[in-house]
Amino acid sequence: MSSLVVFIISAPSGSGKSTLVARLMRTVPRLVFSVSYTTRAPRGTERPGESYHYITRDEFEQRIARDEFLEWAEVFGNYYGTHISVVEQAAAEGSDVVLDIDVQGAAQLKKRIPDAASIFILPPSREVLEQRLRARSEDAGAVIDRRLRDAASEIRNYSAYDYVLINNDLEESAETLCGIVRAERTRRTRIEPLVRPILETFELEN
Ligand code: 5GP
């Protein structure tokens, strides 16, 4: 598991995170998206097993009791969790893993996997976030108001992250996100197993 990079991506809903993550997954090879478990109902075009695994509160609580989650949290009154097997599967196929999780989950994960790379996506302003949430209109008005209120408390935690991406322009932000992932992969401490055989061709040891 030493060479696997865990990428944590958090953002308040409506900040463009899902679109940016989808672009990242399409653009950069060798990445596995972690499909979380949740107790919330599927929205619009979401399909089970693709966006989330949808389960009941009972089942979720049983899985908590069996210690099946790498991290889990209650967000907007629903449970969300990352299954422990996600990282194992990614490692087995030589991929890195991308987690779209909230700030509570990110904090738990950073404790368990300190060298995880974390990225916070920030909307340019509250006004822009509100416009985006209303334009999406998948949620009822009351849900949008609640999400706006919760956005502020999520944003307060931005300083716990390694990278902060202000999403002014989707094209530019998508490129930056891909750039962060590529750059993280070349960090000296991560890439050492690949460097060693090159050094050997120069008859150098390290
Ligand atoms: P949504 O219901 O809009 O898909 O997601 C609501 C929030 O739950 C988002 O901030 C999302 O990042 C977070 N979330 C999704 N999956 C997980 C997970 O497995 N663990 C945690 N802690 N948060 C998650």
Residues whose N, C-alpha, C, O or C-beta is under 5 A from the ligand:
A	BS01	5GP	A11 S13 S36 Y37 E71 W72 A73 V75 Y80 G81 T82 D100 I101 D102 G105
